[in-house]
Amino acid sequence: MLRRVTPVASTRSGYRLNLVVPTVDAARTFGGIRTALDLFEAVGASTPERRIISLAGSAADADAAVHGYSVVGEGSDPAIPLQFAPLEHQGAQLAVRDEDVFIATFWTTAELVARIRHWRASPVAGTPLSAYIIQDYEPGFYPSSALSMLSGATYAHTDETIGVFNTSLLRDSFHRRGIGFPREFTFEPRILDRLRAAMSDPPTARVRTIVVYGRPGTPRNAFPAIVDGLRAWRATDPAAHRWTVVSVGQTHPQIDLGSGLTLTSLGKLDIGAYGALLRRSAIGISLMVSPHPSYPPLEMAHLGMLVLTNGFDGKDLSTWHSNIHSLDDISAEAIATELTASCRRFEADPVVGATGRALRPEFLATDVAFPFADELAAALRASVPGTPGLDQDGLVTGSVAGDPTRS
């Protein structure tokens, strides 16, 4: 699980911004990784030298995710301003400068950044700050185990880290746990542009389709609870046979729900097919055992579906859109009861979802997604002793010792 890396001193100097991600495999670059890449580009907009470090090596389609970055060899630091450094194996060498600043994106990357900081720590000059993009409470990904303890330990380095939280809901949950950082930034979820465009497509007749966001391999999506709820609904709702039930998000075998009804997996759809499915379907089910709001319930609701999701640690997505019903109880009986009620609402008024109202404007906002990007960039740069600042136009001022090619 943990990628051990061998830091080596770079032969070059000069301020550089680094993003450490678990992978940039384009097939897996969605959700949190895509968000991290977008945030990195915003924070690094005025930084000439940037590097993306992948802990999972380099897949054949990696270029699609890091367009414009050049692959560099293990332990090397050539005079290339935009570098992509895949760490292909345990113990792989990584060239590190005194002026390197790191942004972590997942607990395994934060663990590595802490090791790099310890390796180069100077009792005289100090060590630059790092940033940590926190997109969930990651110890919750694991049962009680070494992994849950190790992931939780990455939140302990508060004095040397700037926390960047994906949503105020998540930040507030951390604060209730007693976890906070002296300096923090927060951003809110935004609908994808292509799904926003789908909201304006000509209306189509909704069909009796229930869409499950189902990832059996991701425990926090509570897939077994959804299946149990669907089976209870099939057994108790005499009109259930009129409906089709499909899942998206992860391929899985067909699941028998009883009396001839099945849950059929459509796998991971591209964004166009996903948007089209949400535009023609009536009801969505998406659970998330996490303080993060989760995108699928919000996407389903904004595209006109009635949605069942769950509350967790102060999260209540019914305050985000009138189409969302948030369950406090995810027992099979509770899911079945609310699903039957949603089916009856649709039967009584097939356009009921289209009349739903967005209650929180930020999900549909079109302004700058990361308004704090310049402030975060300045804070990271200011933590590096002797590093020049930026003028009002975002250009580097002064010279960098040891690298006469930059000014």
C-alpha atoms as one frame of an Amber mdcrd trajectory, in Angstrom:
protein
   0.000   0.000   0.000   2.805   2.425   0.878   5.316   3.295  -1.841   8.787
   3.670  -0.369  10.856   6.280  -2.175  14.560   7.099  -1.944  15.077  10.890
  -1.938  18.323  12.053  -3.546  19.712  15.567  -3.684  19.002  17.274  -6.970
  21.879  18.906  -8.825  19.610  21.863  -9.603  18.043  24.570  -7.490  15.136
  26.959  -7.720  11.594  27.041  -6.455   9.361  24.252  -7.756   5.797  23.207
  -6.947   5.168  19.446  -6.732   1.906  17.490  -6.737   2.021  13.915  -5.404
  -0.849  11.678  -6.565  -1.543   7.947  -6.202  -1.923   7.555  -9.980  -2.435
   9.494 -13.202  -3.729   6.525 -15.160  -6.229   8.361 -17.385  -8.757   5.576
 -16.963  -8.713   6.252 -13.204  -8.248  10.019 -13.291 -11.688  11.062 -12.188
 -13.255  12.426  -9.037 -10.678  13.317  -6.413  -7.608  12.901  -8.610  -9.039
  15.105 -11.344  -9.943  17.693  -8.699  -6.388  17.609  -7.341  -4.890  18.078
 -10.814  -7.188  21.035 -11.505  -6.360  22.633  -8.159  -2.637  22.115  -8.752
  -2.823  23.931 -12.092  -4.688  26.821 -10.465  -2.190  27.119  -7.603   0.775
  26.723  -9.946  -0.447  29.112 -12.638   2.328  31.599 -11.859   5.017  29.024
 -11.031   7.284  28.276 -14.016   8.577  24.976 -12.652   6.076  22.289 -11.670
   6.290  18.529 -11.224   3.628  15.833 -10.930   4.779  12.729  -9.047   2.796
   9.501  -9.442   3.158   6.717  -6.886   1.707   4.140  -9.270   4.190   4.512
 -12.080   3.120   5.493 -15.577   0.312   3.828 -17.523   0.197   3.893 -21.308
  -2.526   6.549 -21.285  -0.967   8.786 -18.621  -0.260  11.571 -21.124  -3.995
  12.195 -21.428  -4.111  13.145 -17.756  -0.898  15.226 -17.578  -0.846  16.854
 -20.985   2.131  19.186 -21.420   4.325  17.475 -18.833   7.438  15.550 -19.899
   8.314  12.191 -18.356  11.629  12.252 -16.493  13.736   9.284 -15.434  14.123
   7.977 -11.925  16.216  10.275  -9.731  16.774  12.809 -12.523  16.013  16.522
 -12.571  16.682  17.827 -16.083  16.188  21.432 -17.173  12.543  20.792 -18.083
  10.056  23.167 -16.439   7.035  20.810 -16.431   8.018  17.321 -15.302   6.087
  14.103 -14.760   7.917  11.691 -12.450   6.409   8.184 -12.297   7.813   6.128
  -9.426   7.776   2.685 -10.978   8.932   0.504  -8.073   9.595   0.340  -4.354
  12.680   2.362  -3.423  12.583   4.427  -6.623  14.785   7.516  -6.454  13.262
  10.990  -6.487  15.408  14.093  -6.996  14.600  16.699  -4.366  15.697  20.335
  -4.209  15.919  22.445  -1.072  13.292  24.709  -2.661  10.812  21.956  -3.569
   7.325  22.425  -2.112   4.876  19.517  -2.106   1.099  19.200  -2.308  -0.274
  15.847  -1.088  -3.587  14.453  -2.318  -4.245  11.182  -0.431  -2.950   9.802
   2.841  -0.290   7.630   1.181   1.065  10.700  -0.609   0.966  12.752   2.605
   2.940  10.004   4.348   5.579  10.240   1.620   5.738  14.037   1.805   6.328
  13.822   5.564   9.232  11.418   4.954  10.763  13.749   2.356  10.442  16.691
   4.747  12.188  14.704   7.497  14.958  13.631   5.098  15.894  17.154   4.118
  15.016  18.986   7.345  17.538  21.689   8.228  17.783  22.884  11.835  19.109
  26.208  10.546  16.993  27.150   7.554  13.906  25.099   8.391  11.772  23.155
   5.920   9.159  24.624   3.564   5.489  24.104   4.268   3.474  21.543   2.346
  -0.230  21.488   1.463  -2.633  18.578   1.931  -5.744  18.333  -0.252  -8.180
  16.483   2.026 -11.156  14.992   0.173 -12.527  12.575   2.770 -11.879  11.233
   6.259  -9.587   8.504   4.935  -9.173   6.375   8.102 -12.837   5.562   7.504
 -11.853   3.719   4.326 -10.501   0.840   6.408 -11.622  -1.392   9.273  -9.713
  -1.007  12.534  -6.203  -1.766  11.323  -2.702  -0.493  10.691  -3.978   1.327
   7.607  -6.594   3.227   9.583  -3.952   4.279  12.124  -1.353   5.236   9.509
  -3.825   7.269   7.494  -5.035   9.071  10.610  -1.445   9.903  11.552  -1.065
  12.033   8.415  -3.368  14.621   9.998  -0.929  15.138  12.877   1.616  17.298
  11.017  -0.509  20.423  11.375   2.228  22.983  12.060   4.023  22.167   8.813
   0.937  21.686   6.628  -1.717  23.887   5.047  -5.040  22.024   4.974  -7.170
  22.286   1.821 -10.619  20.769   2.353 -12.958  19.556  -0.360 -16.164  21.065
   1.087 -16.983  22.867   4.293 -19.010  19.815   5.388 -15.815  17.761   5.485
 -13.835  20.529   7.185 -16.481  20.874   9.893 -16.453  17.107  10.457 -12.677
  17.214  10.954 -13.038  20.068  13.415 -15.601  18.076  15.411 -12.992  15.318
  15.623 -10.496  17.846  16.985  -8.434  17.900  13.766  -7.534  21.273  12.320
  -4.657  23.181  10.749  -3.355  26.662  11.637  -4.071  27.661   8.037  -6.917
  26.165   6.020  -8.698  26.681   2.720 -11.991  25.191   1.576 -13.725  24.709
  -1.771 -17.216  23.460  -2.567 -18.396  20.841  -5.100 -19.199  21.974  -8.637
 -21.198  20.171 -11.274 -19.131  19.047 -14.276 -19.498  21.325 -17.293 -20.849
  18.531 -19.502 -23.501  17.661 -16.944 -24.358  21.337 -16.603 -24.883  21.416
 -20.366 -27.094  18.314 -20.140 -29.395  20.217 -17.782 -30.296  22.455 -20.730
 -31.002  19.626 -23.170 -34.587  19.439 -24.498 -36.796  17.582 -22.009 -37.440
  13.899 -22.675 -40.052  11.560 -21.259 -38.785   9.911 -18.088 -38.920   6.129
 -17.955 -39.416   3.824 -14.979 -35.710   3.322 -14.368 -33.998   3.351 -10.984
 -30.293   4.208 -11.223 -28.051   2.960  -8.413 -24.611   4.465  -7.974 -23.104
   1.161  -7.021 -19.468   0.410  -6.284 -19.321  -2.993  -4.574 -15.577  -2.607
  -4.037 -15.951   0.684  -2.137 -17.402   0.003   1.335 -18.362   3.622   1.988
 -20.921   3.410  -0.854 -22.861   0.835   1.230 -23.662  -1.360  -1.767 -24.903
  -4.335   0.318 -27.416  -2.053   2.075 -28.708  -0.848  -1.299 -29.154  -4.425
  -2.547 -30.978  -5.413   0.653 -33.220  -2.374   0.318 -34.031  -3.163  -3.313
 -34.935  -6.742  -2.410 -37.203  -5.549   0.389 -38.840  -3.078  -2.010 -39.369
  -5.795  -4.626 -40.996  -8.012  -2.005 -43.329  -5.348  -0.617 -44.248  -3.038
  -3.531 -46.772  -4.694  -5.855 -45.824  -2.259  -8.634 -42.075  -2.979  -8.475
 -42.252  -5.322 -11.495 -42.938  -2.295 -13.715 -39.480  -0.843 -13.033 -35.984
  -1.410 -14.428 -33.047  -1.208 -12.015 -29.491  -0.493 -13.216 -26.224   0.443
 -11.525 -23.352   2.662 -12.639 -19.884   3.253 -11.246 -18.335  -0.212 -11.197
 -18.968  -3.381 -13.166 -20.457  -6.273 -11.221 -22.431  -9.443 -12.010 -26.186
  -9.267 -12.444 -27.957  -9.420  -9.064 -31.301 -11.134  -8.490 -33.674  -8.869
  -6.574 -36.471 -11.427  -6.448 -39.486 -12.462  -8.534 -37.697 -11.947 -11.850
 -36.356  -8.427 -11.198 -32.607  -7.901 -11.535 -30.043  -5.213 -10.830 -28.011
  -4.881 -14.021 -24.611  -3.189 -14.039 -23.805  -0.663 -16.759 -20.273  -0.271
 -15.397 -18.430   3.026 -15.491 -20.017   5.208 -18.175 -18.372   8.092 -19.979
 -19.752  11.435 -18.934 -21.978  11.822 -22.008 -23.684   8.460 -21.531 -23.962
   9.075 -17.793 -25.666  12.431 -18.325 -28.072  10.947 -20.877 -29.001   8.149
 -18.448 -29.760  10.638 -15.669 -31.849  12.762 -18.015 -34.176   9.897 -18.933
 -34.358   8.003 -15.621 -36.796   8.664 -12.813 -35.162   7.712  -9.502 -31.612
   7.539  -8.162 -30.108   5.794  -5.136 -26.623   6.743  -3.942 -25.311   6.184
  -0.424 -22.088   7.541   1.053 -20.904   6.603   4.547 -18.709   9.668   4.767
 -18.931  13.336   5.758 -18.156  14.300   2.176 -21.376  15.146   0.297 -20.632
  12.880  -2.693 -21.301  14.013  -6.252 -23.742  11.385  -7.654 -26.781  12.350
  -5.493 -26.276  16.013  -6.376 -25.835  15.220 -10.081 -28.915  13.014 -10.164
 -31.070  15.607  -8.409 -29.946  18.517 -10.572 -30.652  16.495 -13.711 -34.248
  15.975 -12.632 -34.307  12.664 -10.726 -35.843  11.883  -7.354 -32.945  10.741
  -5.165 -32.461   8.661  -2.044 -29.219   9.149  -0.136 -28.161   9.081   3.511
 -27.159  11.506   6.206 -23.834  11.185   8.021 -22.093  13.255  10.704 -24.120
  16.404  10.110 -24.516  15.919   6.347 -28.040  16.438   5.020 -28.194  16.725
   1.224 -31.922  17.431   1.330 -30.806  20.990   2.147 -28.997  21.105  -1.220
 -31.877  20.150  -3.534 -35.590  19.539  -3.080 -35.376  16.318  -5.127 -33.173
  14.661  -2.478 -34.499  12.614   0.431 -31.824  11.975   3.059 -32.218   8.800
   5.117 -31.085   8.586   8.725 -31.755   4.835   8.652 -30.329   2.669   5.840
 -31.979  -0.561   6.915 -33.612  -2.591   4.146 -37.060  -1.632   5.439 -36.301
   2.092   5.505 -34.866   2.076   1.981 -37.816   0.043   0.687 -40.369   2.376
   2.278 -38.840   5.535   0.830 -38.254   3.937  -2.573 -41.926   2.949  -2.764
 -42.887   6.521  -1.858 -40.619   7.900  -4.612 -42.071   5.490  -7.175 -45.583
   6.619  -6.271 -44.581  10.286  -6.550 -43.290   9.626 -10.049 -46.383   7.654
 -11.078 -48.602  10.483  -9.870 -46.547  13.151 -11.667 -43.921  11.951 -14.196
 -42.360  15.438 -14.390 -42.081  15.903 -10.624 -38.275  15.763 -10.716 -38.060
  18.478 -13.339 -39.814  20.882 -10.983 -37.294  20.307  -8.193 -35.325  23.284
  -6.905 -31.611  23.746  -6.222 -31.273  25.049  -2.665 -27.526  25.697  -2.576
 -26.200  27.877  -5.438 -22.547  26.848  -5.185 -23.005  23.504  -6.967 -24.067
  25.357 -10.121 -21.685  28.307  -9.714 -19.586  29.307 -12.718 -17.104  31.628
 -11.009 -13.537  30.653 -10.113 -13.539  27.174  -8.559 -10.520  27.820  -6.292
 -10.633  31.515  -5.338  -7.876  30.991  -2.767  -5.372  29.604  -5.306  -3.167
  32.710  -5.389  -3.173  33.015  -1.601  -2.190  29.377  -1.181   0.537  29.738
  -3.812   1.934  32.782  -2.005   1.894  31.035   1.380   3.812  28.032   0.043
   6.351  30.231  -1.747   6.850  32.433   1.309   7.783  29.366   3.397  10.906
  28.733   1.296  13.853  30.761   2.638  15.438  33.024   0.030  12.828  32.360
  -2.640  11.818  35.433  -4.632   8.247  36.643  -4.504   5.865  37.556  -7.293
   5.116  41.016  -8.618   1.572  42.287  -9.239   1.523  40.597 -12.641   2.410
  37.187 -11.201   5.988  37.239 -12.525   8.981  36.075 -10.512  10.991  38.930
  -9.052  14.664  38.815  -8.149  17.123  36.058  -8.979  17.484  32.485  -7.786
  20.866  31.480  -6.473  22.408  28.606  -8.355  20.127  28.871 -11.385  21.119
  31.862 -13.572  18.678  30.808 -16.318  15.698  32.053 -14.257  14.916  35.608
 -13.285
